[in-house]
Amino acid sequence: SCSRAKDVTMPAKLPVNFFSTRSAVIDLFRGQLDYADQLRQDSEIVLYFFYAPWCGQSIAAREEIEHVASRLSDQVLFVAVNCWWNQGKCRKQKHFFYFPVIHLYHRSFGPIEYKGPMSAVYIEKFVRRVMTPLLYISSRSKLLDFLSNYEPGVVGFFEFNASPQPPGYLTFFTSALHSLKKDYLGTIRFGVVTDKRVAEEISLVHSGSVYLHRHANTSLIYPKDIMNFTAENICKWALENREMLIRWLRPHGGKSLLLNNELKKGPALLIFIPYNPLAEIHPLLDEITKVALEYHKCNKSQAAKPDLQHGDSDSPALDSSLRDADLQFSETFPIAKYPCCNTVVLPQWHSISRTHNVCELCVNQTLGVKPNKVHVPHCNFLEIEAALDSFYLQEHTFFQVISNTIECSNFFSFYSPFSYYTACCRTVNRHFLSFISSEKTIFQTPKVAFSSHGKKDNTQFSIPHIEDRNCFIPDLNISSMNITGLSCRTNKTLNLYLLDSNLFWIYAERLGASRSTHPKEFAAIVDLKEEVHYVLDQNQSLVGPTLENFIKNFSVLYSPLKRHLVDDPSVHFQEEHVVTEVTTTTFHQTVFLSAKNVLLLYYAQWCGFCASLNHIFIQLARLLPPDSFTVARIDVTRNDLPWEFMTDRLPTILFFPHQRKEQSVKFPEDFLVNVPNLLKFILHHSSLSSSEPCTKECLHKESVLQQGHISHLEREIQKLRSEISALHQAHDQLEAQLSEARREEQRLQQQKHTLEKQHKTLQLHSEQLQATYDQKNQELLEMAEKLQELADASENLLKENALLRILVASRGGKLQSKDEIKEPLQSEQTLPEDNDISLSTATTAATAALEEKSMDNIDTIETEHSSGNRTE
Amino acid sequence: SAAVQRFLGPLLCLWALRLPAGSGATARGLDVASYRERVRAMFYHAYEHYLESAFPYDELRPLTCDGQDTWGSFSLTLIDALDTLLILGNVSEFQRVVNVLQEGVDFDIDVNASVFETNIRVVGGLLSAHLLSRKAGVQVEAGWPCSGPLLRMAEGAARKLLPAFQTPTGMPYGTVNLLHGVNPGETPVTCTAGIGTFIVEFATLSHLTGDPVFEDVARKALKALWKHRSDIGLVGNHIDVITAKWVAQDAGIGAGVDSYFEYLVKGAILLQDKELMSMFLEYNKAIKNYTKFDDWYLWVQMYKGTVSMPVFQSLEAYWPGLQSLIGDVDNAMRTFLNYYTVWKQFGGLPEFYNIPQGYTVDKREGYPLRPELIESAMYLYRATRDPTLLELGRDAVESIEKISKVDCGFATIKDLRDHRLDNRMESFFLAETIKYLYLLFDPDNFMHNDGSDFDVVVTPYGECVLSAGGYIFNTEAHPIDPAALHCCRKRKEEQWEVEDLMREFYSRKKTKKFTLKRVPDHGEGENAKDPEDASSEKGGEKRNSKKSSHSLLSCPSQSFNSKLAVLGQVFLDNT
């Protein structure tokens, strides 16, 4: 019946304005992509905001875009395109998997997709970067400023003399734009120098050379002779070789392995600071980066140099000469033939570490190495990485080796046919260095290079710690330890990361930052492998020295840092519950210091098996005497506990008997958790049982116990009373229901009687009707018979009539012939007339009878209808 | 199989890498309270139009502003929406509707009804309303929660379904006539979920009323399914309940199977039943082995394990929520994030989504405002407090309001590609979608009670602790208080035992040594075991119990890196 209406459908509503008409953003809400392309011709910089009107993220980002547009509308064209409406051009041509999508165009270059946070300041910053991808560096001091920044800087030197544009300049400019495509956070900054004298500061002589500045490592010059001078290559080269002493982490919100990959590299220092990308100066950030630079400044002689701000200590020329000196120095050691060596500290879980824990891994580069422009032996870290890979593949060769001896093996690398590597392994006591050389300067390992290793590796357990061998210097003086170059001297190298607390404060909260902290500054060291984290005392302000101390404290052998235990701040100690809620801070107090037996439930709110036990623990807590028993629970998702008190399954029930708190017992897992079982468990382990003779104290105890019993019984009586009253109520209710039912029954009985009576009368009536029916039927039959008789009679009459006519006719004939003379005609003619009259009366009588019969018939039909039978 | 895997592998990986931008990093946090109010307004927009234009029909037709009967003739939307009213805090309307239902709903009608739908929507809805009625201020009988008008209605409805279970296998028919029982000539083919989705409602009924027949038939049906799983441990889509032959052999976690797995877990939690849990864990292993690819779950042939459809179904989105209940939060979050990308692509979840192609499947483009992804978000938000989950809630509110709101209610989206609307508002929109959305935005709702609040009720069977949290939502989002199951009938014996123990407690000298009672295989151990079943299951179970030293009824505690696993970050090592 409803099939027609089911087919009713309705097309989607027509699109309407998404941005207000007063907005600086041009809103193409019908998805006119062709018009959008036309608009692009008019403006140097264009920002496209592709949205879907139903998308929550588009709606949230709308305001941010409006804000940016209001600030930049004079220089940038903002175009919003509804890329959902299925009649629109945009939807037909583009196929987006999410909204909004932001594309930027710098003249014809583009699209550059913005993938950063949907926050006005970040978007504005990015747009500004697209507007001016290259920074013009006009003077020496500006150059120093540019280079001193913690983010990697690329400088191109182009002499603008004769021709309007020196060769390669456009390529360099494009590469700067290109880098924004790849590196949407814009960490690599591009600058251009036009003055020869300024260029000399960084040893750039020829116009068209490109320089990548690095703080801890050698700065590089783009190897034009090896790689083609294209925008993409420059960008790739800069990305690959940039040094990241400290990195911003900006999770984009979608599924991502960013933290996984970064934290798997080793312990990480996460620094949360509020960051405004548009601000001119970032004093706190500068202070932090200074610490980071110091931390990574490994070359000793370099470290001894005056402040980096003066720039010249960093020039590649000087650096390379230093390197040369180092190389000569190391020539005296046998192992130093191979400049690309790394000490690998084997992770505890690795199988080789059963016999050895430290390996020296050197790549023989006699064939592979190519000295680069600045004459520094270039150590290819891809090779080291490859060596590491094959080293782990070969691990079985180390199995039979007895420790304490140095075992060396040569392997051909799987990845490069020209090089092989040497691995020497042995067990190293933390205080004793068994390698031949400890002082030798080793190539600094850029952690960046190894990050790719971690990313590629699927078997996460094989990611090793890569350490410089200097970390095993036995006479490391802790007390006077300097932060400078510490990253190379410690075996607990930290990776440093920055997070914007305006966006990612939630991670800080997870690590134990208090919600009320203001300003939102926080620092924590996270060691994923060891599953610990340390927190910088939140009462100290986050400044350089405190950060330095924090790093130093982490790095020393017997670290004074304590594992931070995150506490649930939402639990208020004052709140009294039947079941005591324990937190990290109250754990010791409630469980160990209290003079009661404690039953402790480890739970998590999300675990279905825990939540369904709530009522059992509440019952138990109400049952047990509160002065000698505590029923407590701890939410272990929100409260960290020292290792020894942790449990790996939830729910777990522990009982800490009074006076024997250290002998806690666990409720056996294969028993059903219910009140009787828990009571038995407690009784079994409770310290109340004592078989020693009774002393005064014992008597006192006894009386206390009995007091408890009395109060328990009183409670029990109370309960029973209420139970009785409940039973009474139920009884009353039943009684009421019963009487109701009885009344109902009576009423039904009465109804039955009346119904029966009615039934009888009906029956009587029906009998009467039957009788009438029979009677009528009889009458009808009689009538029918009469009619039949009548009909017969009339038939007879008709026959007679016919006979008479024949008779008359024959007589007439005879008479005519006989009595032509005699004419007694009159008397003869009257007879047939009489006959006719009688016939007509008979017919009328018959019709009347028929009519009567039909009337009767209707009557019977009516009565038959009422009795329900349909007979004809 | 390997070939298909190889084929799918790179495609799926690409999928995981196709990351949406910037969602976690909005400058301002979400205004939870304002979204909560918007959800409330959505509820009343739909509810009032139902009452006005469609009651007493089952459902509202939002485009034509009238009503129609769909699953029977029991004012279904009203029954389904009843407990949502209370969750929204509307006590007076709850009370009014309870009266309306008591007077107006009759199950003695000549209607062919789906056994499954009637159970989850009608029996489930009435049971939860019964258990919540005291909280809603309804004057309850003295015997509550063991008696009451709504309970009697639920029992009445459930009894109408019992004839369907009279089959040689114990697996029920899919359809039953409420007046005459199973129709002669009724098809014996029932979907797996239609067989295995009774234990939560039926066990609750049995515990409350004291009549074991409901729980018994539900268990028998579950065991029959378990017995007929394939050699590689999977179940198909449809089975003949007379011959026990699999008619549709696609195995997966979605349509046709979904709530079977859900009820194994929820039944195990509700009844503390290891047997149900061990069944689920075995299935879970097979599902991981054969159907899981890169945090997606595909459809495979139940005997061979070969991929038959590389498709994600809207109905499958309940899975992360279920995983979070048993503590598999990392995997749950990873799968959830995959599903969320599909929502972002269309503004809803298509019934079928072809994963390698990244687009909808022909004739399966609709989104009838289903709740499953929101349901998972609610469970996961409890576990992780990840703002990403609130963002899904925000997206759902914005999408549903923008796309499907019409003058008379909210209309099913017929086609997600162009957002054409259909003339239907399913009753689960008010029962589930709105409820889970509201609960996501209302972290202090009594439904989220973690056990710090509770009620004490004195019944003729003794004192009872109720409303202590841990509510089990049936598959139509009707909450069942697990504490209520311990309240009626069986309670006296336990009380006497406790009383004995307490006496012992206060006597100074311990006379007895206490030995704990082993957990019986069945939840409460009263049910005699079917000997045939017991022998056939022995092998599997023994193996299982030997291997795992920990209790089946427990969750693993979360790893260290879970602290940082928010805003889309996932960690790889703990699998």
Interface residues (C-beta under 8 A of the other chain):
Chain A: C2 A5 K6 D7 V8 T9 M10 P11 A12 A52 P53 W54 C55 G56 Q57 I59 A60 A61 E64 W84 N86 F96 F97 Y98 F99 V101 I102 E113 Y114 K115 G116 P117 M118 S119 A120 V121 R250 P251 H252 G253 G254 K255 S256 L257 L258 L259 N260 L263 K264 Q460 F461 N502 L503 F504 I506 Y507 R510 L511 V526 L528 E531 V532 H533 V566 H577 V578 V579 E581 Y602 A604 Q605 W606 C607 G608 F609 C610 A611 S612 L613 N614 H615 I616 F617 I618 Q619 R622 L623 R633 D635 V636 T637 M646 T647 D648 R649 L650 P651 T652 P668 E669 D670 F671 L672 V673 N674 V675 P676 N677 L679 K680 F681 L683 H684 L688 S689 S691 E702 L705 Q706 G708 H709 H712 E716 K719 S722 E723 S725 A726 L727 Q729 A730 D732 Q733
Chain B: A16 R18 L19 P20 A21 G22 S23 G24 A25 T26 A27 R61 L63 T64 D66 Q68 E141 A142 G143 V265 K266 I269 L270 Q272 S324 L325 I326 G327 V329 R334 L337 N338 T341 K344 Q345 G347 G358 Y379 R382 A383 P387 T388 E391 R394 D395 V397 E398 S399 K402 I403 V406 A411 K414 R417 D418 H419 R420 L421 D422 N423 R424 D450 G451 S452 F454 V458 T459 P460 G462 E463 V465 L466 A468 G469 G470 I472 P482 A483 H486 E494 E497 V498 E499 L501 M502 E504 F505 Y506 R508 K509 K510 K513 F514 T515 L516 K517 R518 V519 P520 H550 S551 L553 S554 C555 P556 S557 Q558 S559 F560 N561 S562 K563 L564 V566 L567 G568 Q569 V570 F571 L572 D573
